[in-house]
Amino acid sequence: MIQKLNTLFNGLHTFIILWATQGFSALGSSMTSYALVIWAYQQEGSALASSLLTVCSYAPYVLLSIFAGALSDRWNKKLTMLVCDSFAALCTLSVLAFLATGRLELWHLYVVNALSGLGNTLQQPASDVAVSLLTPREQYQKAAGMRAFSNSLVTILAPVFATALLSALGIYAVIAFDLLTFTTAFLCLVFFVKIPERDLSKGSEGQSSVLVAAGQGLRYLGENRGILDLILFLASINLVASVYNAALPAMLLSRNGGSQGALALVSACTGLANVAGSAIVTFLPAPRSRVRAICLSLLFAMSTENFLLALGRGTPVWCLGAVLGWLFIPVMNTNMDALFRTHIPLEMQGRVYSARNTLQFFTIPVGYLLGGVLVDRVFEPFMAGQDRGSIPSILFGTGKGSGAAFLFFVIAFAGILVCLYFQRDRHIWELEGKRND
């Protein structure tokens, strides 16, 4: 049995240490983020106010990511990760200080989230390249599946643990756990993980300015339309998904049958579905068509969950929607990750991943901002003016939260149209016959 496991995870021993400890740290960070979203919504009762937390986190990430990759290709990956993780911990400590003195305000969280996003801008490309350096090519799918699994596990545990700690001990306990997970991951990275350094900026590229190096990432994407169009596909999906994420707390914390417990259960079911999908994709062989796996996974997700959230009237239906909507997302993520790592040369990955981050994720803050505005200013006022016997009231209910439900119905169709459009993109399908060796 042990020999079989050694064969199954051959070459992944150092990666597993990094993966497990960084996943543990991500759990603490996610718990703090979850608790602060609840705190913000309870302070203001506004979807826009709470969604701005994520907007502030992603804004520096999107604006500066394209330059971060050029720096990441030059810098020591391990040292970059250690410094950025420490900076994030300092941001968490600042929140704790404001809480302890009774001076925490919503704008403080916006500033802290922006600073944390800045650190993540540099940490993410370094982490992505570190995974490639620690993982044999033949184990790319397994490593991607394991990362999807840990992300899914965090999605399950973060709301459950955060809700439990909030109820029993308060937000101080959540932050204390976050700092404990950071310390564990930091020490393991220092003492037990050796990331091999390779010259990823060869020749004249190594002497070029950061601006020129960033342009090289964009130029690579311009010359590889399949990769570029795949990124634009995900950017469009991220826009729809971010509107969903902005509206979800507003609906589940406001409408009849909703509560903090309902939000935690739906979030936990999302994580359970991700765990199940991640476990499956980790041990399955590569599909015959990675592009088809990506397209069908996203189409299934978009055509199930949003309708059930819009038309459902209780936690069981909302949980079913979460399971159906997220079960195949690990399939999409794993095959996308494998395509990127297979097609993008290792010496270009930092620059290309950062260009990808800017293009693929700029729609996330836009979606959160749009979702908050649509809930507060458009759909909730519209539903508040409807009679009980009107068709919208029959479909989506009445009272606060019904407007968010109506919005879910709209974005369901938006997501389906995006999937059908990009499924016909010939440049994406051409990736099936290409490979970087």
Helices and strands as residue ranges (DSSP letters): H 2-8, H 13-44, H 47-74, H 77-100, H 106-134, G 137-139, H 140-168, H 171-192, G 203-207, H 210-223, H 225-252, H 260-283, H 290-302, H 305-311, H 315-326, H 329-343, G 346-348, H 349-361, H 363-373, I 374-379, H 380-384, H 391-396, H 402-422, H 426-429, G 430-433
